[in-house]
C-alpha cells in the first residue's frame, strides 16, 4: 500500500479556487508564514464550504508560494461562495491582501492535505489568478458561463476579454464584482498589455507612413514636446482646428493613470463634474453621462462617437493621482475629421482638485467661443476629503443598484460631515432616495428623505437643477401636488436644459396632466441628449403604447434591446408591445424567460396569462406579487392592473386605493395607461384621479 500522504486520486473535473497572498515573493519569510496561517484559518473556519472534505479540499501548494488551493467536485456555486465568504471574512484582517482565480478543469487531487495536487485545472486557475490585483476575484470564461445561468451571480460577472499568458496562449477572463466582494477595477496587468498593444499599433502605423530619417526626427520632437508639456503646471495648446459650427459635445470618462490604477471613482467623478459645468452653457448640447460613459474602456474613435451620439466634439483625457498631487490632461477633438481643437494639462494639489472641472470646462467653452451661464456648481469652500467622498458617492450612485444607492448615501453623508454646505452632495442624497423609492423602498420611507435633502441643497445653491427636479418629484408624490412638481421641473430645465432625466420626469408629469404632445416632445428631447440610455428608450416605449402608437412603440422597444438587451424596469419593453399588439404568445415567451432568469414574476406576465384565458396562472402570479407587496414593497397600481385584466374591478379599485395610500410614484399611470381603460366608465374612477391631483376630464376620451 502506498503511503497515505503520497496517495493521489485519479484525474477528475473540479472547480478550482486559488487564493494568493499579494506580493508574497517580497515578504520576509516569517511574515509570509504568519499571513499564510492566518489566511488558511480564515478559509478553514470562516466559510461554510471549506470545513469538510465533502465540500472541498484545502492545501498549501508549497511553503514558498504563499498560495492556498480549494477545489470542489460539486457545483461551481460552492467555489464562488467560498471566494465571496473568504473576501468578506478578510475585511476583518486588512493585513492579509489576496487575489483569487477560478477555473473548471482536470485535477489529480491528493488524499492527504499535506501533499501536493496537480493538473491543468490547477494550472489554469493559477494563471487566471495571476492577472489579478489585490481584491480581485477573476474567473475563466468556462466557469463563468456556468455561473451566468444562476440569477444570484449573473449580474456580478463582467467580461474583461482575453489575457495572454505565454507563447501567445490566451485565456478569456471574467471579473466577479459586487459591493461586498471583489475589485471593480480592470486588472493592471491587462491595462498595461492593452496600452502596449495600442502603442505598438501606433508606431507600426507611423513606420508605414514615414521613412526612417523622418521618423527618427519625429520621435525626437514628440519626446521633447512631451517633456516640456509635462513640466508645465498648466498649458493649453493652440487650436489646431476651428470650432465646429454645431455646438455639441460628449464628455468621455477620463482614464486612470495613477500608479495603483485605483482611482476609477475619482476619474469618473471629475468627468461628470466637467459635464455638469458644461451643461450650463447656453446653446451647447451636452450628451448625458449614461450615453457618453457607454464608451468607457472601448477606445472608440472620435468619428465613431460623433456618429453614434450625433455630436460635433468629444472631450477626453487622463488623470494621474499620486499622493497629494493630481495631474489632469484633456483634449477636445472635432468628430467630423478627428482634428484636435485644443489640448491642456493641469497640475493641482489635492486640496484644490475641486477646481479641475471648472478650469477644464472653461477652456472648452472658450475654444468653442461660448460662455458658461451661472456660477460653478461644486467649486466652493471644499476640503480634499469632502470632495473625495463626494466623488466616491457619485460613483456608487451611478451603479443604480440597491446596494450601490445605499452605499452612495453613506458616502455622501461622510462628505457632508466634512462640509455641510456641499449642495451637490445633498442633491446626490435626494437622487438616491428618489431611485430607491418604489423600486426598493416604500415611498413614504424614501420621498420625505429626498424632499429634505433637496431642500437643503437649494438652501445652499438655488441654481442646483437636480435639486429642483427632485424637490418637485417628492412633492408630487407626497402631496399629490402636480402643479408644484411642474413648477420645480420647469425651473430645473430652465437652469439646465441638458438635464436628460429631468426631461423624462417632465414627460411623466405631462402625461399625468393629459398633455400627450408635450409628453412625447419631452421624451424626444431626452433621447437627443441621452441617445444610448435604455431608461429613455424604455420610457418612449411606454409613452407610445399609452398613446396607441404601437408601431412606434415596437421600433422603440427594438432600440431598447439594441442598447441593453437585459434592461428591465417593471417589465420588458418588447413584451409590453407584443402584449398590447395582441401577440400574446410572443409576449408570454419573453415574460416567462424573464421569470426564469430573475426568479421574479411581473404584472405584465399575469396580464398576459389573463388575456390568454389562463386565469389560474394569472392568479398564481398576482398572488406572488401580493405576497411581495405585503412582505417588502410592490406598487399597488401594478397589482391593480392585473385585476383589471381578470375583470375584477372591485379588487382593482381596492389595490388602487392602497397605491394612493402608500403614495406609489407610478399612480398617475392609472389615468393614462391602457391597462386601466376598462375602469374609466365607472364613477369612482374620476374620484381616484381627483385624489392624486389630476383632472378626470382630460382622460374622458380614452373610455372604452
C-alpha positions in Angstrom: 0.0 0.0 0.0 1.4 3.5 -0.8 1.8 5.9 2.0 -1.4 8.0 2.6 0.5 11.3 2.4 1.5 10.5 -1.1 -1.7 8.8 -2.4 -3.2 10.7 -5.3 -6.7 10.1 -6.8 -7.5 9.5 -10.5 -7.9 12.7 -12.5 -11.3 14.3 -12.1 -13.0 17.6 -13.2 -13.1 20.0 -10.3 -14.0 23.6 -9.8 -10.7 25.1 -8.6 -10.3 28.2 -6.5 -6.8 29.6 -6.0 -6.0 32.2 -3.3 -2.7 34.0 -3.3 -1.1 36.5 -0.9 -0.4 39.7 -2.9 3.3 40.4 -3.1 4.1 37.1 -1.4 7.5 36.9 -3.1 8.6 40.2 -1.5 7.5 39.4 2.1 10.0 38.3 4.8 9.7 34.6 5.5 8.3 34.8 9.0 5.7 37.4 8.0 4.7 35.3 5.0 4.3 32.2 7.2 2.2 34.2 9.7 -0.1 35.6 7.0 -0.5 32.2 5.3 -1.5 30.7 8.6 -4.0 33.5 9.1 -5.4 33.1 5.6 -5.7 29.3 5.9 -7.5 29.7 9.2 -10.0 32.1 7.6 -10.7 29.7 4.8 -10.9 26.7 7.0 -13.0 28.2 9.8 -14.6 31.3 8.4 -16.5 29.9 5.5 -19.2 27.3 5.3 -17.8 25.5 2.2 -14.3 24.6 3.3 -14.7 22.8 6.6 -15.3 19.3 5.3 -13.8 17.0 2.7 -17.3 16.6 1.2 -17.3 20.3 0.3 -13.7 20.8 -0.8 -10.0 20.3 -0.1 -7.7 22.9 1.3 -4.0 22.7 0.7 -1.0 25.0 0.7 0.8 24.2 -2.5 4.3 24.9 -1.1 5.8 26.8 1.7 7.2 29.4 -0.7 4.3 30.0 -3.0 2.1 31.8 -0.4 -0.9 30.3 -2.2 -3.9 28.4 -0.9 -5.9 26.0 -3.1 -9.5 25.0 -2.7 -11.3 22.7 -5.1 -14.8 21.3 -5.4 -16.3 18.4 -7.3 -19.9 19.7 -6.8 -21.4 22.8 -8.3 -19.3 25.9 -9.3 -21.5 27.9 -7.0 -19.8 26.3 -4.0 -16.4 27.7 -5.3 -17.7 31.3 -5.8 -19.5 31.2 -2.5 -16.2 30.2 -0.8 -14.4 33.0 -2.6 -17.0 35.6 -1.6 -17.2 34.5 2.0 -13.4 34.4 2.2 -13.2 38.0 0.9 -15.8 39.2 3.4 -14.1 37.5 6.3 -10.8 39.0 5.3 -12.2 42.5 5.7 -11.5 41.9 9.4 -7.9 41.1 8.5 -6.7 44.1 6.4 -3.1 42.9 6.7 -4.0 39.8 4.6 -4.2 41.1 1.0 -5.2 38.4 -1.5 -6.3 37.8 -5.1 -8.3 34.9 -6.3 -8.7 32.9 -9.5 -11.2 30.2 -10.6 -11.3 27.6 -13.3 -13.0 24.3 -14.0 -10.7 21.5 -15.3 -8.9 18.2 -14.6 -7.2 17.8 -11.2 -5.2 15.0 -9.7 -6.4 15.5 -6.2 -4.4 14.5 -3.1 -5.9 12.4 -0.4 -3.8 14.0 2.4 -3.8 17.7 2.8 0.0 17.8 3.3 0.7 16.5 -0.2 0.6 18.5 -3.5 -2.1 18.4 -6.1 -1.5 18.9 -9.8 -3.4 19.1 -13.1 -4.3 21.5 -15.8 -7.3 22.7 -13.8 -5.0 24.0 -11.1 -2.5 25.4 -13.6 -5.2 27.4 -15.4 -6.8 28.6 -12.2 -3.4 29.9 -11.1 -2.9 31.7 -14.4 -6.3 33.3 -14.2 -5.4 34.5 -10.7 -2.0 35.8 -11.8 -3.8 38.6 -13.8 -5.4 40.0 -10.6 -4.5 42.7 -8.2 -5.4 42.9 -4.5 -9.1 42.1 -4.0 -9.7 40.6 -7.5 -11.9 37.5 -7.9 -11.2 36.5 -11.5 -12.8 33.6 -13.4 -12.1 31.8 -16.6 -14.8 32.0 -19.2 -15.6 28.3 -18.7 -16.6 28.5 -15.1 -18.2 32.0 -15.6 -20.6 30.6 -18.2 -21.9 28.1 -15.6 -22.4 30.8 -13.0 -24.1 33.1 -15.6 -27.1 30.8 -15.6 -27.7 31.5 -11.9 -29.6 34.7 -11.1 -27.8 35.1 -7.8 -24.5 35.6 -9.6 -25.0 36.6 -13.2 -25.4 40.3 -12.5 -21.9 40.4 -10.9 -20.0 39.0 -13.8 -18.0 41.4 -16.1 -16.1 40.2 -19.2 -12.6 41.5 -19.4 -11.6 40.0 -22.7 -8.5 37.9 -23.4 -5.3 37.9 -21.4 -2.1 36.5 -22.8 -0.3 34.0 -20.5 2.8 32.7 -22.5 3.8 31.8 -26.0 0.8 33.6 -27.4 -1.7 31.4 -25.4 -4.7 33.4 -24.3 -7.3 33.0 -21.6 -10.8 34.6 -21.7 -11.2 36.4 -18.3 -14.3 37.4 -16.3 -14.3 39.7 -13.3 -16.6 38.9 -10.3 -17.5 42.1 -8.5 -20.3 43.1 -6.1 -20.5 45.8 -3.4 -19.5 43.2 -0.8 -16.6 41.4 -2.5 -14.2 41.7 -5.4 -12.4 44.6 -7.1 -14.2 46.5 -9.8 -11.0 47.8 -11.5 -9.7 46.3 -14.7 -6.6 44.4 -13.6 -3.4 46.4 -14.1 -1.7 43.6 -16.0 -4.4 43.8 -18.6 -4.3 47.6 -18.7 -0.6 47.5 -19.3 -0.8 44.9 -22.0 -3.5 46.8 -23.9 -1.6 50.1 -23.6 1.5 48.4 -25.0 -0.6 46.9 -27.9 -2.0 50.3 -28.6 1.5 51.9 -28.6 2.8 49.1 -30.9 -0.1 49.7 -33.4 0.6 53.5 -33.4 4.3 53.1 -34.0 3.7 50.4 -36.7 1.3 52.8 -38.4 3.9 55.6 -38.1 6.6 53.3 -39.6 4.5 52.5 -42.6 3.8 56.2 -43.3 7.3 57.8 -42.8 10.8 57.0 -44.0 13.3 56.2 -41.3 15.1 59.6 -41.1 11.8 61.4 -40.8 10.5 59.0 -38.2 13.6 59.5 -36.1 13.2 63.3 -36.1 9.5 63.0 -35.4 10.1 60.7 -32.4 12.7 63.1 -31.0 10.4 66.1 -31.5 7.5 64.2 -29.8 9.7 63.2 -26.9 10.9 66.8 -26.4 7.3 68.1 -26.7 6.1 65.6 -24.1 9.0 66.6 -21.7 8.2 70.3 -21.8 4.4 69.7 -21.8 4.6 67.6 -18.6 6.8 70.2 -16.9 4.2 72.9 -17.1 1.6 73.4 -14.3 -1.0 74.4 -16.8 -0.7 74.7 -20.6 -3.3 75.0 -23.4 -2.1 74.1 -26.8 -3.2 76.5 -29.6 -6.2 75.3 -31.5 -5.3 73.0 -34.5 -8.8 73.1 -35.9 -11.5 75.8 -35.8 -14.5 75.1 -33.5 -17.4 73.3 -35.3 -20.5 75.3 -36.2 -22.7 72.7 -34.4 -22.2 73.3 -30.7 -22.5 69.9 -29.2 -20.2 67.8 -27.0 -19.7 64.4 -25.3 -17.5 64.2 -22.3 -15.9 60.7 -22.0 -14.8 59.3 -18.7 -11.2 60.3 -18.0 -8.7 57.4 -17.9 -7.0 56.5 -14.7 -3.2 56.7 -15.0 -2.5 56.7 -11.2 0.3 54.3 -10.1 -2.1 51.8 -8.4 -4.9 52.2 -11.0 -7.4 52.5 -8.2 -8.9 55.9 -8.9 -11.8 55.0 -11.2 -14.3 56.7 -9.0 -12.1 59.9 -9.0 -11.8 59.9 -12.8 -15.5 59.2 -13.3 -16.4 61.9 -10.9 -14.2 64.6 -12.3 -15.5 63.8 -15.8 -19.1 64.0 -14.6 -18.4 67.4 -12.9 -17.0 68.7 -16.2 -20.1 67.5 -17.9 -22.3 69.2 -15.4 -20.4 72.5 -15.7 -20.7 72.4 -19.5 -24.4 71.7 -19.3 -24.9 75.2 -18.0 -23.6 76.7 -21.2 -26.3 78.4 -23.2 -26.6 77.0 -26.7 -24.4 73.9 -26.1 -25.9 70.5 -26.3 -24.2 68.2 -23.8 -24.7 64.5 -24.1 -25.8 62.9 -20.8 -23.5 60.8 -18.7 -25.2 57.5 -19.5 -24.5 57.8 -23.2 -21.0 59.3 -23.1 -19.9 56.8 -20.5 -21.1 53.9 -22.7 -17.7 54.3 -24.5 -15.8 53.7 -21.3 -12.8 51.4 -21.9 -13.7 50.9 -25.6 -11.0 53.1 -27.2 -13.6 54.2 -29.8 -12.6 56.7 -32.5 -13.9 60.2 -32.2 -15.6 59.9 -35.6 -17.5 56.8 -34.4 -18.6 58.5 -31.2 -19.7 61.5 -33.2 -21.9 59.3 -35.4 -23.5 57.4 -32.6 -24.1 60.4 -30.3 -24.7 63.0 -33.0 -22.1 65.4 -31.6 -19.6 67.7 -33.1 -16.9 67.4 -30.5 -15.6 64.9 -27.9 -13.7 65.8 -24.8 -11.5 63.1 -23.2 -8.4 62.9 -21.1 -6.4 61.2 -18.3 -5.9 61.7 -14.6 -2.8 60.8 -12.6 -3.2 61.0 -8.8 -0.1 60.3 -6.8 -0.2 61.1 -3.1 -1.3 64.7 -2.8 -0.8 65.6 -6.4 -3.2 65.4 -9.3 -2.3 65.9 -12.9 -5.1 66.2 -15.5 -4.8 66.2 -19.2 -7.6 66.9 -21.6 -8.1 67.3 -25.3 -11.1 68.4 -27.4 -11.5 66.8 -30.8 -13.8 67.5 -33.7 -15.7 64.4 -34.7 -16.1 65.3 -38.3 -12.4 64.9 -39.2 -10.7 63.9 -35.9 -8.8 67.1 -35.7 -7.7 68.3 -32.3 -9.2 71.7 -31.3 -7.1 72.1 -28.1 -5.1 70.2 -25.5 -4.5 71.1 -21.9 -2.7 69.8 -18.8 -3.2 71.0 -15.3 -1.3 70.1 -12.1 -3.1 70.6 -8.7 -2.6 69.8 -5.1 -5.4 67.5 -3.9 -6.7 70.4 -1.7 -7.5 72.3 -4.9 -8.6 69.4 -7.1 -12.3 70.6 -6.9 -11.2 73.4 -9.3 -10.3 71.0 -12.1 -13.7 70.6 -13.6 -14.3 74.3 -13.8 -10.9 75.1 -15.3 -11.2 72.4 -18.0 -14.8 73.3 -18.8 -13.9 77.0 -19.1 -11.2 76.1 -21.6 -13.7 74.1 -23.6 -16.3 76.9 -23.9 -13.5 79.4 -24.7 -12.3 77.1 -27.5 -15.9 76.8 -28.7 -16.3 80.6 -28.4 -19.2 80.3 -25.9 -19.9 81.2 -22.3 -21.0 79.2 -19.3 -24.1 80.5 -17.7 -24.3 80.9 -13.9 -21.8 80.1 -11.3 -19.7 76.9 -10.8 -21.5 74.0 -9.2 -19.1 72.4 -6.7 -16.1 74.7 -6.5 -16.8 76.3 -3.2 -15.1 76.1 0.2 -14.2 72.4 0.0 -11.6 70.3 1.7 -9.9 67.5 -0.1 -11.5 64.7 2.0 -15.0 66.1 1.5 -14.5 66.3 -2.3 -13.1 62.8 -2.4 -16.1 61.4 -0.5 -18.4 63.4 -2.8 -16.9 61.9 -6.0 -17.0 58.4 -4.5 -20.7 58.9 -3.7 -21.3 59.8 -7.3 -19.6 56.7 -8.4 -21.8 54.3 -6.4 -24.9 56.3 -7.1 -24.4 55.7 -10.8 -24.3 51.9 -10.3 -28.1 52.2 -9.8 -28.4 49.1 -7.7 -30.0 49.0 -4.2 -26.6 48.2 -2.7 -24.9 50.9 -4.7 -27.5 53.5 -3.9 -27.5 52.8 -0.2 -23.7 52.9 -0.1 -23.7 56.1 -2.1 -25.9 57.8 0.6 -23.5 56.7 3.3 -20.5 58.1 1.4 -22.4 61.4 0.6 -23.1 61.7 4.3 -19.3 61.3 5.0 -18.7 64.2 2.6 -21.4 66.3 4.4 -19.9 65.5 7.7 -16.8 67.3 6.4 -18.7 70.1 4.8 -22.5 70.6 5.4 -22.6 73.2 2.7 -21.8 70.9 -0.2 -25.0 71.4 -2.1 -24.3 68.7 -4.7 -23.9 66.1 -2.1 -27.3 66.9 -0.7 -28.8 66.7 -4.2 -27.0 63.4 -4.6 -28.7 62.1 -1.5 -32.0 63.3 -2.9 -31.4 61.5 -6.2 -30.5 58.2 -4.4 -33.7 58.2 -2.3 -35.8 59.0 -5.4 -34.3 56.0 -7.2 -34.7 53.8 -4.1 -38.4 54.8 -3.8 -40.9 52.4 -5.4 -38.2 50.0 -6.7 -36.7 49.0 -3.4 -38.1 51.2 -0.6 -41.7 52.2 0.4 -42.3 55.7 -1.0 -43.3 57.1 2.4 -39.9 56.0 3.7 -37.9 57.3 0.7 -39.6 60.5 -0.6 -39.6 62.5 2.7 -35.8 62.0 2.8 -35.5 63.0 -0.8 -37.6 66.2 -0.1 -35.5 67.1 2.9 -32.1 66.6 1.1 -33.3 68.6 -2.0 -34.5 71.4 0.2 -31.1 71.6 2.0 -29.3 71.6 -1.4 -31.5 74.5 -2.6 -31.0 76.5 0.6 -27.3 76.5 -0.3 -27.5 76.8 -4.1 -30.7 77.8 -5.7 -29.3 77.0 -9.2 -28.9 73.3 -8.5 -31.1 71.9 -11.3 -31.2 68.4 -10.0 -32.3 69.5 -6.5 -35.2 71.5 -8.1 -36.3 68.4 -10.0 -36.1 66.0 -7.0 -37.9 68.5 -4.8 -40.7 68.8 -7.3 -40.9 65.0 -7.7 -41.0 64.5 -4.0 -43.9 67.0 -3.5 -45.8 65.4 -6.4 -45.6 62.0 -4.8 -46.0 63.1 -1.1 -48.7 65.8 -1.6 -50.1 64.8 -5.0 -49.2 68.4 -6.0 -48.7 68.1 -9.7 -48.6 71.9 -10.3 -45.8 72.4 -7.8 -44.0 69.4 -9.3 -44.3 71.1 -12.7 -43.0 74.4 -11.4 -39.9 72.9 -9.9 -39.2 70.8 -13.0 -39.6 73.8 -15.3 -37.1 75.7 -13.1 -34.7 72.7 -13.3 -34.8 72.6 -17.1 -34.5 76.4 -17.3 -31.2 76.2 -15.3 -30.0 73.1 -17.2 -31.8 72.3 -20.5 -29.3 69.5 -20.9 -30.8 67.6 -17.9 -31.9 64.4 -19.8 -33.5 62.7 -16.8 -35.3 65.9 -16.0 -37.0 65.7 -19.4 -38.0 62.1 -18.6 -39.6 63.3 -15.4 -41.3 66.1 -17.1 -42.7 63.7 -19.7 -44.3 61.6 -17.0 -45.7 64.7 -15.4 -47.1 66.0 -18.7 -48.8 62.6 -19.3 -50.4 62.9 -15.8 -51.7 66.3 -16.8 -53.2 64.9 -20.0 -50.8 66.8 -22.3 -49.9 64.0 -24.7 -47.9 66.0 -27.3 -45.8 67.6 -24.5 -45.2 64.1 -23.1 -43.7 62.8 -26.3 -41.8 66.1 -27.0 -40.1 65.8 -23.6 -39.0 62.3 -24.3 -37.7 63.2 -27.8 -35.6 65.9 -26.0 -34.3 63.3 -23.6 -33.4 60.9 -26.4 -31.5 63.7 -28.2 -29.4 64.3 -25.0 -29.1 60.6 -24.0 -29.3 58.5 -27.2 -27.8 55.4 -25.6 -29.9 55.3 -22.5 -32.2 52.3 -22.0 -34.2 54.3 -19.5 -35.1 56.9 -22.0 -35.8 54.3 -24.8 -38.0 52.3 -22.4 -39.9 55.4 -21.3 -40.6 56.1 -25.0 -42.0 52.6 -25.4 -44.4 53.2 -22.5 -45.4 56.6 -23.9 -46.1 55.3 -27.4 -48.1 52.4 -26.0 -50.2 54.8 -23.8 -50.8 56.9 -26.9 -51.8 53.9 -29.1 -48.8 54.4 -31.4 -47.9 50.7 -31.3 -45.7 50.7 -34.4 -43.6 53.5 -32.9 -43.5 51.6 -29.7 -42.2 48.5 -31.4 -39.4 50.5 -33.0 -38.5 52.0 -29.7 -38.6 48.6 -28.0 -36.2 47.1 -30.6 -33.9 50.1 -29.9 -34.1 49.5 -26.2 -32.9 45.9 -26.8 -30.1 47.1 -29.0 -28.9 49.5 -26.3 -29.2 47.0 -23.4 -30.9 43.6 -24.0 -31.1 43.0 -20.3 -32.7 46.2 -19.2 -36.0 45.9 -17.4 -37.8 48.4 -15.2 -41.2 46.9 -14.3 -41.4 44.8 -17.4 -39.5 44.1 -20.7 -40.3 46.7 -23.3 -40.7 44.3 -26.2 -43.1 42.1 -24.2 -45.2 45.1 -23.4 -45.5 46.0 -27.0 -46.3 42.4 -28.1 -48.9 42.2 -25.4 -50.7 45.4 -26.5 -50.5 44.3 -30.2 -52.3 41.1 -29.3 -49.3 39.0 -29.9 -49.8 37.2 -26.6 -47.7 34.1 -27.3 -44.7 36.2 -28.2 -45.2 38.3 -25.2 -45.6 35.3 -22.9 -42.3 33.8 -24.1 -40.4 36.9 -23.1 -42.2 37.2 -19.7 -41.6 33.6 -18.9 -37.9 33.8 -19.8 -37.5 36.8 -17.5 -39.3 35.0 -14.7 -36.9 32.0 -15.0 -33.7 34.1 -15.2 -34.5 36.6 -12.5 -36.9 34.5 -10.4 -39.2 37.4 -10.2 -42.7 37.5 -11.8 -44.2 40.7 -13.3 -47.6 42.2 -13.5 -47.2 42.0 -17.3 -46.9 38.2 -17.1 -50.1 37.9 -15.1 -52.0 40.3 -17.6 -50.8 38.2 -20.5 -52.0 35.0 -18.8 -55.4 36.6 -18.2 -55.8 37.8 -21.8 -54.9 34.3 -22.9 -57.7 32.9 -20.8 -55.2 31.2 -18.4 -56.8 32.8 -15.3 -55.4 30.3 -12.8 -51.9 31.1 -13.9 -52.7 34.8 -13.7 -54.0 34.5 -10.2 -50.9 32.4 -9.2 -48.6 35.2 -10.4 -50.7 38.0 -8.8 -50.7 36.2 -5.5 -46.9 36.1 -5.7 -46.9 39.9 -6.2 -49.3 40.4 -3.3 -47.0 38.3 -1.1 -44.1 40.5 -2.1 -46.1 43.7 -1.5 -47.0 42.5 2.0 -43.5 41.4 3.0 -41.4 44.1 1.3 -43.0 46.6 -1.2 -44.5 46.4 -4.6 -46.6 49.2 -6.2 -50.3 48.6 -5.6 -51.2 50.1 -9.0 -49.2 47.3 -10.7 -51.3 44.7 -8.9 -54.5 46.6 -9.7 -53.7 46.3 -13.4 -53.8 42.5 -13.1 -57.2 42.5 -11.6 -58.5 44.8 -14.4 -57.3 42.1 -16.8 -59.1 39.5 -14.8 -62.3 41.5 -14.9 -62.4 42.0 -11.1 -62.8 45.8 -10.9 -63.7 45.9 -7.2 -60.4 44.3 -6.3 -58.6 46.6 -8.8 -60.0 49.7 -7.1 -59.1 48.2 -3.7 -55.4 48.0 -4.8 -55.6 51.4 -6.4 -56.7 52.8 -3.0 -53.8 51.1 -1.4 -51.4 52.5 -4.0 -52.7 56.0 -3.3 -52.5 55.4 0.5 -48.9 54.3 0.1 -48.1 57.1 -2.3 -46.9 55.0 -5.2 -44.9 57.3 -7.5 -46.4 55.4 -10.6 -50.0 56.0 -9.6 -50.6 58.6 -12.4 -50.4 55.8 -14.9 -53.9 54.9 -13.7 -55.0 58.0 -15.6 -53.4 57.3 -18.9 -52.3 53.7 -19.1 -54.1 51.3 -21.5 -54.3 48.7 -18.8 -56.8 50.8 -16.8 -59.2 51.9 -19.6 -61.8 49.4 -18.6 -62.2 51.3 -15.3 -62.8 54.7 -16.8 -66.5 54.4 -17.4 -67.1 54.0 -13.6 -67.9 57.0 -11.5 -65.3 56.0 -8.9 -62.5 56.3 -11.5 -63.0 60.1 -11.5 -62.7 60.2 -7.7 -59.4 58.3 -7.9 -57.9 60.8 -10.3 -59.0 63.7 -8.1 -57.3 62.1 -5.1 -54.0 62.3 -6.9 -54.5 65.8 -8.1 -55.5 65.0 -11.7 -58.4 66.3 -13.9 -60.7 63.4 -15.0 -62.0 65.4 -18.0 -58.5 65.2 -19.6 -58.9 61.4 -20.0 -62.6 61.1 -20.8 -61.9 60.4 -24.5 -60.0 57.2 -23.5 -63.1 55.4 -22.2 -63.9 52.1 -23.8 
